[in-house]
Amino acid sequence: MRYVAVAIAIGAGVIVLIGYFVPALDGVQGVLLSWAIILAGVAALVGVFNLISVHGDKVRRREKGSIYSVILLLSLFASFIFGLALGPDNPDMRLLVNAVIVPVEATLMALLAVTLLYAGIRLLRRRADLMSIIFLLTAVLMLVASATLPFGEISPLNQIVRPWIQQVLALGGARGILIGVALGTLTTGLRVLFGADRPYGGN
Amino acid sequence: MSTIKCPVCGEVNPANAEFCQNCMSRLEPLTGPLKGEDAPIQPGQLPTKKVTAELEPILPQWLRDAREKARQSASEDAADSSLSSQNAAPPAPAAPDLLAGLASQGGEEEADVPDWLVSLTGSVPSKKKKNEPDESQQVKWVELGGHEDSEDVAPSIAATQTPSEIPVENTPPSWMAPQEPVPEKDELADWLSRAGRSSASPPGGGGESVQSPEPAAPTPFFASSPEDADWLKNLESQPFGSASGGESPSASGLSEDRNPQRGPAPASPPAGDLPDWLSKLPAQQAAPDSPPPSSGAEPRVPSQVDRFQGGPPAQSEPAAPAEIPDWLKAFGQAPVTPATPESSSAEVPDWLKAASAQSGGGLPQKGSPPAPSPAQDSGQTPVVSETPDWLAGLKPAEPQSPTPPPETIASAFTSQEVSQASASTPAFTEAPPATGDNADAIFGSLQVPDWLTVAGPKSTDQSSSDSNVPPQPAETGETIAPAELPSWVKAMRPVESALPASPAPGTESSMEEAGGPLAGLQDVLPAGPSFLPTSKPKAYSIKLNATNEHQTQAKLLEQILAAETAPIPMRATPAMMSQRVLRWALGVLMFLMVGGVLLAGTQIFALPARVPDDQTEMAISAMEKIPAGAPVLAVFDYEPSLSGEMQTVAAPYLSRLLLLKHPRLTILSSSPTGPALAEQLMTSLQSGSLPVQGYQPGRQYVDLGYLPGGLAGVYEFAQDPAMAMPLAADGSQAWQTAPLQGVTHFSDFASIILLTDSPESGRVWIEQAGPLRGNASLVIVSSSQAGPMFMPYVASGQVNGLINGLNDASKVEQANGQAGLARRYWDAYSLGSLLAAVMIILGGLWSLVSGLQARRAEREKS
């Protein structure tokens, strides 16, 4: 069974890879990619069922914080039932998203701003080295350069420092990161194709 | 006037004399501790008188009876001696004490010597009837413990000796006389049988036994019958002296058997083989009544054997006065001392002393006082010619062998003990009777010395002519070697198999038993292994031999162990409260500052200036190139958390697009919440500062919904959009709707606007769908956090424009000429950014200082 899984994974990967270079294989490549999209959707559904199982066990065991699991399960079943009944384009269903999900996540992001600010303040207490100072100076410069003053922009910062930081430092760092990500992705793909890594199981 | 007799030389000295006038010996023993009271008694020294009457009750019954009988006989004999002393001739020169002791020994041994031995030696047993009183007296004083009796005994002995009885000098001993051959088989049996009967006979019945013409019937030596036990009991209860006081039964019996067979058998030994003193004897033999000496049967007699054997003859044959040594001359006139108790007491064990006392003091031991020689009774007085070797060896200073003769051992056992031994010991029960041929078997195992085997019945004692005198076994008994034991005694000896084959290590030196039934035997009781010296255990030093390295390692180990058990101090967390307060302070400050500005709706802060040819201008330029009414794909790929920023950034760009180009909009989401956010954005555009009117779902735009599969879904959608997303979000056929009319491929879209807050999702669209977009422009509307990651793609041309964050959105609004959300949020944004920068700077400095102080304090503590 293990060898079958490895053969399927390697075969699908090789066909999709070859499909980039051989146009004749576009049909086969498309079929395989369609199967991948379907499997990914089913995986999302499986994830939902897994979420129901985990929090259902917490409620059944009456563990600490199980009340939140109860709220989660109630919300899940309510949205699922109302989604099936009303459909996703129903204004009530959109209200559910716009009135609950978006403000909650935005609030968490706002708290992140305060946390990052606090971390910046405590950084030198924990780690007073050159990199910490550079990090803090960069953050301060970008904050100051991103903002404007009531009387206008801070010319040196907004016109010189900020573009230089974005176009040189940030662009260079981003390219390096992207190149690294690309190499990592290529290596990972090759390892999967060669069977060295089997994320689909089979050890 | 009282006198005192010298214990050494026998000289009579005044009572007040301290030293002997003759030999200058001390007459009275020193008393008291300073006078040598505890000093051992020397040979020839009289023992100190001890009062032992008070110990009488503790003596056994048989001993008390014996002592009582001895007292009675002593009183009777005293009367007889007084009468005989009146008719007695002048006392003959008394032999010295040591000679007297030998005489006594010889006389006693004569009674115990078997007749077969007598026949071997050829000596004729002599009668000692007249010596019986003396012998009894010796027994008496021995039993009564008074040495004064010796004074009384000496005259009596002297009275019994007549001048005619004085032996001729150089007369050979009686045992040296030729002896007629006598069948040995009958001698021992007769002797043993008669010995039993003589012991059983009462003291006064000696005459009866002598007159008895019939030889004693063969009787076992140790019989288990009651009759035999009786004579053994008589042996115990009656002293030998009294038992043989009249006539020795055995002697009488022997005399009756042997006298007819005995005849002269002179045989002169070669002169060269005889010792000097013995060689002179034949020449000087002149006694008319004594037969010629026939001691030549033993040509070579060892000196020690000669010394042992020659005792009795020397006593019975006094040497010539001219040849008496000086030390013996002093005793020339002294009467014969019957016994030297000190010698016997010094050599005889205690148990033997008791036995001798019980048996009447007539124990036939070597050192016992000799009985008067039978020769004296027969009128033959031995002449002391010279002192032979054996006599020289009997000097008072010479110690005697402590080993008792076999006869002593035999007599030491009472009848009861013997009967018990005979009943329990197989040696006695299986022993053949000492009669007839069995006698040979008894003594056949004995090793007879050469001199004894060679000695034939040649020599005859001068007294053997007297047919009335029965042969005395004691005379022949003198010839018995000290180590010769009767068979029954040998049977009691330990079996060789019971003894260890080889002496135990460390016990090579032979040990001779000094007392008890095993007296005289060597190595009978071997020392046990427990007495052996054990090897000394090896001594080990208890000092620990540890080097410096060992000690160092030991200290290190101790430190490790101590560190394991040492408590770890808990770190204090006093700063937790201040940190939480700081957080709350920062949050409240930010909320108040930003919220206050937003609520105030101020537009104090200036908008950033537009920069030509930047990514924002490129995005506006790319939008302007889109043909009107062309299909445009808007990909919503951001999360609800950043929807506020994304809607603020995307709204001016999309509003401008929709208002200016009226494109057929297709909405696609690569995140599950994308369709809802897209709908929310479209709704906000309709009610925004720049409202977009006329865009209805299914007519002007279509929502394809969520595209799953990530990279594969994006690639698949770029490959075949209809195949990847055949249905719209409302379940209708999306590709048959108006917005998607004429669109079959991905490149059919005129522009692709990617709204994303994630660099990864933007990269996927750029990399997977970029090559397939054809001539369609790709504009990315991103949040501020993801914008820098798309800058490379903008710089490389893979992305045609980028609207990054609120700063670029304000530029688009400036381009639209209509203030929107960007302008509304700009003051709060700018104030918040400045506030954050200031707080970071101030807080950073404070943290830096406090951190340095903390580290300095820690260093000071350390």
Contacts between the chains, C-beta under 8 A, distances in Angstrom:
chain1	res1	chain2	res2	distance
A	26	B	719	6.8
A	29	B	719	7.4
A	30	B	716	6.5
A	30	B	719	5.5
A	30	B	720	5.6
A	30	B	723	6.5
A	33	B	709	7.3
A	33	B	712	5.0
A	33	B	713	7.7
A	33	B	715	6.1
A	33	B	716	3.8
A	33	B	719	6.9
A	33	B	724	7.8
A	34	B	716	6.1
A	34	B	723	6.4
A	34	B	724	6.9
A	36	B	709	5.3
A	36	B	712	4.2
A	36	B	713	7.4
A	36	B	716	7.4
A	37	B	707	7.6
A	37	B	708	5.4
A	37	B	709	3.7
A	37	B	712	6.4
A	37	B	713	4.7
A	37	B	716	5.8
A	37	B	724	6.3
A	40	B	708	4.2
A	40	B	709	4.3
A	40	B	710	6.7
A	40	B	712	7.3
A	40	B	713	6.7
A	41	B	708	4.4
A	41	B	709	7.8
A	44	B	672	7.0
A	44	B	708	6.5
A	87	B	730	6.8
A	87	B	731	7.9
A	88	B	675	6.6
A	88	B	676	7.6
A	88	B	705	7.7
A	88	B	729	6.1
A	88	B	730	7.7
A	89	B	679	7.2
A	89	B	697	7.2
A	89	B	703	7.7
A	89	B	729	6.3
A	89	B	730	5.2
A	94	B	676	5.9
A	94	B	679	5.7
A	94	B	680	6.8
A	94	B	683	8.0
A	97	B	640	7.3
A	97	B	673	6.7
A	97	B	676	3.9
A	97	B	677	7.7
A	97	B	680	7.4
A	98	B	676	7.1
A	98	B	680	5.2
A	101	B	640	4.8
A	101	B	673	6.5
A	101	B	676	7.7
A	102	B	640	4.1
A	102	B	641	7.9
A	102	B	643	5.0
A	102	B	644	7.7
A	102	B	677	7.4
A	102	B	680	7.3
A	104	B	640	7.8
A	105	B	639	6.3
A	105	B	640	4.3
A	105	B	641	3.3
A	105	B	642	7.9
A	105	B	643	7.6
A	106	B	640	7.0
A	106	B	641	5.6
A	106	B	642	7.7
A	106	B	643	6.7
A	106	B	644	5.2
A	108	B	641	6.0
A	109	B	641	4.3
A	109	B	642	6.3
A	111	B	587	7.6
A	113	B	590	6.9
A	113	B	832	7.8
A	113	B	836	7.7
A	114	B	583	6.9
A	114	B	586	5.4
A	114	B	587	4.5
A	114	B	590	5.7
A	115	B	583	7.7
A	117	B	586	5.5
A	117	B	590	7.0
A	117	B	836	5.2
A	117	B	839	6.1
A	117	B	840	6.8
A	118	B	579	7.9
A	118	B	582	6.4
A	118	B	583	5.5
A	118	B	586	5.5
A	120	B	836	7.8
A	120	B	839	7.9
A	120	B	840	4.3
A	120	B	843	7.1
A	120	B	844	6.9
A	121	B	582	7.3
A	121	B	586	7.6
A	121	B	839	6.2
A	121	B	840	6.0
A	121	B	842	7.9
A	121	B	843	2.8
A	121	B	844	6.2
A	121	B	846	7.7
A	121	B	847	6.0
A	122	B	579	7.5
A	122	B	843	7.4
A	122	B	847	5.6
A	123	B	844	6.8
A	123	B	847	6.9
A	124	B	844	4.8
A	124	B	845	7.6
A	124	B	847	4.3
A	124	B	848	4.0
A	124	B	851	6.1
A	125	B	847	3.4
A	125	B	848	7.1
A	125	B	850	5.7
A	125	B	851	4.2
A	125	B	854	7.7
A	126	B	847	7.8
A	126	B	851	7.2
A	128	B	847	7.8
A	128	B	848	5.3
A	128	B	851	5.1
A	128	B	852	7.0
A	136	B	840	5.9
A	136	B	841	7.9
A	136	B	844	5.3
A	139	B	837	7.7
A	139	B	840	6.4
A	140	B	837	4.5
A	140	B	840	5.5
A	140	B	841	5.9
A	143	B	833	4.3
A	143	B	834	7.0
A	143	B	836	5.4
A	143	B	837	4.0
A	143	B	840	7.6
A	144	B	833	7.0
A	144	B	834	6.5
A	144	B	837	4.9
A	146	B	784	7.7
A	146	B	805	7.9
A	146	B	807	6.0
A	146	B	829	7.9
A	146	B	830	7.9
A	146	B	833	5.3
A	147	B	605	7.2
A	147	B	829	6.9
A	147	B	830	3.8
A	147	B	831	7.5
A	147	B	833	3.8
A	147	B	834	5.0
A	147	B	837	7.8
A	148	B	605	4.8
A	148	B	606	4.8
A	148	B	607	6.9
A	148	B	608	6.0
A	148	B	826	7.3
A	148	B	830	5.0
A	149	B	605	6.6
A	149	B	606	6.9
A	149	B	830	7.4
A	149	B	834	7.9
A	150	B	604	4.5
A	150	B	605	5.3
A	150	B	606	6.8
A	151	B	606	6.8
A	152	B	606	4.5
A	153	B	606	6.4
A	153	B	608	6.1
A	153	B	609	6.3
A	158	B	608	6.4
A	158	B	609	7.7
A	163	B	611	7.9
A	166	B	787	8.0
A	166	B	788	6.1
A	166	B	791	6.7
A	167	B	791	6.9
A	170	B	788	3.7
A	170	B	791	6.5
A	171	B	788	6.9
A	171	B	791	4.6
A	171	B	792	5.9
A	171	B	795	6.7
A	173	B	788	7.7
A	174	B	759	7.8
A	174	B	788	5.3
A	174	B	789	4.7
A	174	B	790	7.9
A	174	B	791	6.1
A	174	B	792	5.6
A	175	B	792	4.5
A	177	B	789	7.2
A	178	B	763	6.8
A	178	B	789	7.2
A	178	B	792	6.2
A	181	B	763	7.5
